[in-house]
Amino acid sequence: MNSADIARLSHAGVAIEVVAETGSTNADLLARAPGLQHNVLLLALAQTAGRGRAGRSWLSAEGSLTFSLAWRLRLPLHALAGLPLAVGVALADTLAALDVRVQLKWPNDLLKDGAKLAGVLIETQAAPDGSLWAVIGVGMNLALPDALEQAIGRPAASAPWLASMDRAALVAALLDRLAAALRQFEQHGFAAFSGRWNTLHAWQGQSVCIVDGDKVLHEGTAAGVDDSGALLLDTAQGRVAIVAGDVSLRMRA
């Protein structure tokens, strides 16, 4: 991706930067957030220390798409609870328009044929004017070399059609939809996305459990999400709403 490719993305109103290699695009933008003046997308052709939720690593290799988008939001921190899910909807809708069908796993995964294709990590940094910088990290497996699949150690998906696509055109499509979704989220919150998220819910009606480390906190049937982005779980004691935090969702054996 050269400077001409970058210029093609300028229509989204976001400064685009491409680096050959970095540790973590999220970490880079978080460090720069206090001095940022405009929304910025940072794309790394190679990322060596990618991060996932709850301190986990995001492994990537040649053929992966890894980028972070720093976007200023004039919202309080508590209003961002559903943002990872809204981003998931925007990514899923973009991929559907490119003939790649995915489903969503609460709270931040995109699944293709039941295996993880992409993940979202959102971190925040306060801006001097009282607004928030949301740093939205996206990692997507376009191609899946054998070595990477073995290193991941769990089912993972790839999207060969996207891997063969012009990379600048793919990033432009994702950025267009993300920018529109972020503006909509700032105006209307996750309620504007919850219906669409539920239509894409991969584990709707499945027996699942909520775990924190090795401890099972809840067991029940996944019943979608509410307008705040909380997972609705039908348990033996009734319906409960689970907020993301550091807990994880697992399929029950």
C-alpha positions as CSV (number, residue, x, y, z in Angstrom):
1,M,0.0,0.0,0.0
2,N,1.8,3.2,-1.2
3,S,1.0,6.9,-0.9
4,A,-1.3,6.8,-3.9
5,D,-3.3,4.1,-2.2
6,I,-3.5,6.2,0.9
7,A,-4.8,9.2,-1.0
8,R,-7.7,7.1,-2.3
9,L,-9.0,6.8,1.3
10,S,-9.0,10.6,2.1
11,H,-12.7,10.9,1.2
12,A,-13.6,9.4,4.5
13,G,-12.4,12.5,6.3
14,V,-9.9,10.5,8.4
15,A,-6.1,10.9,8.3
16,I,-4.6,7.6,7.0
17,E,-1.2,6.3,8.1
18,V,0.4,3.1,7.0
19,V,3.5,1.6,8.7
20,A,5.5,-1.4,7.6
21,E,5.6,-2.9,11.1
22,T,4.8,-2.0,14.7
23,G,4.1,-3.7,17.9
24,S,0.4,-2.6,18.4
25,T,-1.5,-0.1,16.4
26,N,-3.8,0.4,19.4
27,A,-0.9,1.1,21.7
28,D,0.6,3.5,19.2
29,L,-2.6,5.6,18.9
30,L,-3.3,5.5,22.7
31,A,0.1,7.0,23.3
32,R,-0.6,9.7,20.7
33,A,-4.2,10.4,21.8
34,P,-3.5,13.4,24.1
35,G,-2.0,15.3,21.1
36,L,-4.3,14.2,18.3
37,Q,-6.3,16.9,16.5
38,H,-8.2,14.7,14.0
39,N,-9.5,11.2,13.6
40,V,-6.7,8.9,12.5
41,L,-6.6,5.4,11.0
42,L,-3.2,3.6,11.5
43,L,-2.7,0.4,9.5
44,A,0.2,-1.9,10.0
45,L,1.4,-4.2,7.3
46,A,2.9,-6.3,10.1
47,Q,2.1,-6.2,13.8
48,T,4.3,-8.0,16.3
49,A,2.5,-7.4,19.7
50,G,-1.2,-7.2,18.8
51,R,-3.6,-7.2,21.8
52,G,-7.0,-8.8,22.3
53,R,-9.6,-8.6,25.1
54,A,-8.6,-9.3,28.7
55,G,-4.9,-9.0,28.0
56,R,-4.8,-11.8,25.4
57,S,-2.6,-11.6,22.4
58,W,-3.8,-11.1,18.8
59,L,-1.6,-13.2,16.5
60,S,-1.2,-12.0,12.9
61,A,0.9,-12.8,9.9
62,E,1.3,-11.8,6.3
63,G,-2.2,-11.8,4.8
64,S,-3.8,-10.4,8.0
65,L,-5.5,-7.0,8.1
66,T,-4.6,-5.1,11.3
67,F,-5.5,-1.4,11.9
68,S,-6.7,0.9,14.6
69,L,-9.0,3.9,14.2
70,A,-8.8,6.8,16.8
71,W,-12.1,8.5,16.7
72,R,-13.2,11.4,19.0
73,L,-16.5,10.9,20.7
74,R,-18.4,13.5,22.8
75,L,-19.9,10.8,25.0
76,P,-19.4,9.8,28.7
77,L,-17.4,6.6,29.2
78,H,-20.4,4.6,30.4
79,A,-22.2,5.3,27.1
80,L,-19.6,3.3,25.2
81,A,-20.7,-0.1,26.5
82,G,-22.3,-1.2,23.2
83,L,-19.6,0.3,21.0
84,P,-17.7,-2.9,20.2
85,L,-21.0,-4.5,19.2
86,A,-21.9,-1.6,16.9
87,V,-18.5,-1.8,15.3
88,G,-19.1,-5.5,14.8
89,V,-22.3,-4.8,13.0
90,A,-20.5,-2.2,10.7
91,L,-17.8,-4.7,9.9
92,A,-20.3,-7.5,9.2
93,D,-22.4,-5.3,6.9
94,T,-19.3,-4.3,5.0
95,L,-18.2,-7.9,4.5
96,A,-21.7,-8.9,3.5
97,A,-21.6,-6.3,0.7
98,L,-18.3,-7.9,-0.4
99,D,-20.0,-11.4,-0.5
100,V,-18.4,-12.6,2.7
101,R,-21.1,-13.7,5.2
102,V,-20.3,-13.6,8.9
103,Q,-22.1,-13.8,12.2
104,L,-21.4,-12.1,15.5
105,K,-20.3,-13.6,18.8
106,W,-20.8,-11.4,21.9
107,P,-19.1,-9.1,22.6
108,N,-16.5,-8.5,19.9
109,D,-15.9,-11.4,17.5
110,L,-16.8,-12.0,13.9
111,L,-17.3,-15.7,13.0
112,K,-17.2,-17.3,9.5
113,D,-18.5,-20.8,9.3
114,G,-18.4,-20.9,13.1
115,A,-14.7,-20.0,13.4
116,K,-13.2,-16.6,14.3
117,L,-12.4,-14.4,11.3
118,A,-11.9,-11.1,13.1
119,G,-11.9,-9.4,16.5
120,V,-12.4,-5.9,17.8
121,L,-10.6,-4.3,20.8
122,I,-11.7,-0.8,21.9
123,E,-9.7,1.2,24.4
124,T,-10.2,4.8,25.4
125,Q,-8.2,7.9,26.3
126,A,-9.6,11.2,27.7
127,A,-9.1,14.3,25.5
128,P,-8.1,17.7,27.0
129,D,-11.5,19.1,26.0
130,G,-13.4,16.5,28.0
131,S,-14.3,14.3,25.0
132,L,-13.0,10.7,24.6
133,W,-10.8,9.2,22.1
134,A,-12.0,5.7,21.2
135,V,-9.2,3.6,19.8
136,I,-10.9,0.9,17.8
137,G,-8.5,-2.0,16.9
138,V,-9.5,-4.5,14.2
139,G,-7.7,-7.7,13.4
140,M,-8.9,-9.8,10.5
141,N,-7.6,-13.1,9.0
142,L,-7.7,-12.6,5.3
143,A,-5.3,-15.5,4.7
144,L,-4.4,-18.1,7.3
145,P,-1.0,-19.7,6.8
146,D,-0.6,-23.1,8.5
147,A,2.0,-21.7,11.0
148,L,-0.4,-19.0,12.1
149,E,-3.3,-21.5,12.5
150,Q,-1.1,-23.7,14.6
151,A,0.0,-20.8,16.8
152,I,-3.5,-19.6,17.4
153,G,-4.4,-23.1,18.7
154,R,-8.2,-22.8,18.2
155,P,-10.5,-22.7,15.2
156,A,-9.9,-19.7,13.0
157,A,-11.4,-18.7,9.6
158,S,-10.0,-16.8,6.6
159,A,-11.4,-15.0,3.7
160,P,-9.4,-15.8,0.5
161,W,-11.7,-13.6,-1.6
162,L,-10.8,-10.6,0.6
163,A,-7.1,-11.5,0.5
164,S,-7.1,-11.3,-3.3
165,M,-9.0,-7.9,-3.2
166,D,-7.2,-4.6,-3.6
167,R,-6.2,-3.8,-0.1
168,A,-6.9,0.0,-0.4
169,A,-10.4,-0.7,-1.7
170,L,-11.0,-3.1,1.2
171,V,-9.8,-0.6,3.8
172,A,-11.9,2.2,2.2
173,A,-15.0,0.1,2.3
174,L,-14.5,-0.8,6.0
175,L,-13.6,2.8,6.9
176,D,-16.7,4.2,5.1
177,R,-19.1,2.0,7.0
178,L,-17.2,2.4,10.3
179,A,-17.3,6.2,10.1
180,A,-21.0,6.2,9.4
181,A,-21.6,3.8,12.3
182,L,-19.6,5.9,14.7
183,R,-21.6,9.0,13.8
184,Q,-24.8,7.1,14.3
185,F,-23.7,5.6,17.6
186,E,-22.8,9.1,18.9
187,Q,-26.3,10.3,18.0
188,H,-28.4,7.3,19.0
189,G,-26.3,4.8,21.0
190,F,-26.3,1.1,20.5
191,A,-30.1,1.0,20.4
192,A,-29.7,1.9,16.7
193,F,-27.7,-1.3,16.1
194,S,-29.2,-3.9,18.5
195,G,-31.8,-5.3,16.1
196,R,-29.3,-5.8,13.4
197,W,-26.8,-7.4,15.9
198,N,-29.5,-9.9,17.0
199,T,-30.1,-10.9,13.4
200,L,-26.4,-11.7,13.1
201,H,-26.1,-13.5,16.5
202,A,-24.1,-16.7,16.0
203,W,-25.2,-18.4,19.2
204,Q,-28.8,-17.3,19.5
205,G,-30.7,-20.0,21.4
206,Q,-27.6,-22.0,22.2
207,S,-26.6,-23.3,25.6
208,V,-23.7,-21.2,26.8
209,C,-21.8,-20.2,29.9
210,I,-20.2,-17.0,31.2
211,V,-16.8,-17.5,32.6
212,D,-14.2,-15.4,34.4
213,G,-10.9,-17.2,34.1
214,D,-11.7,-20.8,35.1
215,K,-14.8,-19.8,37.1
216,V,-18.3,-20.3,35.6
217,L,-20.4,-17.4,36.6
218,H,-23.7,-18.2,34.7
219,E,-25.1,-20.9,32.6
220,G,-28.2,-20.6,30.3
221,T,-29.5,-20.0,26.8
222,A,-28.2,-17.0,24.8
223,A,-31.2,-14.7,24.0
224,G,-29.5,-11.9,22.1
225,V,-28.5,-8.4,23.4
226,D,-30.5,-5.5,24.8
227,D,-30.2,-1.8,23.7
228,S,-27.2,-1.3,25.9
229,G,-25.2,-4.1,24.4
230,A,-25.6,-6.5,27.4
231,L,-26.0,-10.2,26.6
232,L,-29.4,-11.6,27.7
233,L,-29.1,-15.0,29.2
234,D,-32.0,-17.2,30.1
235,T,-31.0,-19.1,33.2
236,A,-32.8,-21.4,35.6
237,Q,-33.3,-18.4,37.9
238,G,-34.7,-16.2,35.1
239,R,-33.3,-13.8,32.5
240,V,-30.1,-11.9,33.4
241,A,-28.2,-9.2,31.6
242,I,-24.4,-9.7,31.3
243,V,-22.1,-6.8,30.7
244,A,-18.9,-7.5,29.0
245,G,-16.1,-6.5,31.4
246,D,-13.4,-9.2,31.4
247,V,-15.8,-12.1,31.3
248,S,-15.9,-14.5,28.3
249,L,-18.7,-16.4,26.6
250,R,-18.3,-20.1,25.9
251,M,-20.5,-22.8,24.4
252,R,-21.6,-25.3,27.0
253,A,-20.3,-28.8,26.5
